[in-house]
Amino acid sequence: MPEALTPRRYSTPVIAIHWLTVLLVIAVYCLMEFKGIFPKDSPERDAMKMWHFTLGMTVFLLTWVRLLVRARSQTPPITPPIPQWQKTLSMMTHGLLLAMLILLPLTGWMMVNAFGNAVPFWGMELPQLAMPDREAGLRLKDLHETVASFGYLLIGLHAVAGLYHHYVMKDDTLQRMRPH
């Protein structure tokens, strides 16, 4: 594609979805990390869990919207170009981040169902994906927590890489996703 037609930044919808996802993921992680400040079965702790479920499922839905929008838009090239090994590592990290953004809500949904509960979503209840089964719920809980813990590593790697490109390599990697 001629350089004049190649975008230098991601499209506004891609940028908006990215940063909205960042804010929602921060909220989802904070809700679970800080729910322990309230006693079990307290209204405050229950509210934090409900918001964790609701916002987590919002991330799930937004991730699918993100994939559709990205499929219809162009990826701006990094200027100056980066080495192939960095492109490969970037693609792998982004793939794992997207998998995490799908797997975490999905395993959470199934886990909540396996423990015999419905998943709240903005005043509605989502359909059952799993039949009540405490053992399955415990396995799903372990998987969900393991992926969430791995998420800290992926999110940190993604953020550090963006800052490294901006401040050390001095390329436009970070600028391509900067809000307009």
HELIX and SHEET records of a PDB file:
HELIX    1   1 GLU A    3  LEU A    5  5                                   3    
HELIX    2   2 THR A   12  PHE A   34  1                                  23    
HELIX    3   3 LYS A   35  ILE A   37  5                                   3    
HELIX    4   4 PRO A   43  ALA A   71  1                                  29    
HELIX    5   5 GLN A   84  ALA A  114  1                                  31    
HELIX    6   6 ARG A  134  TYR A  164  1                                  31    
HELIX    7   7 HIS A  165  MET A  169  3                                   5    
HELIX    8   8 GLN A  175  MET A  177  5                                   3    
SHEET    1   A 2 VAL A 119  PHE A 121  0                                        
SHEET    2   A 2 MET A 124  LEU A 126 -1                                        
END                                                                             
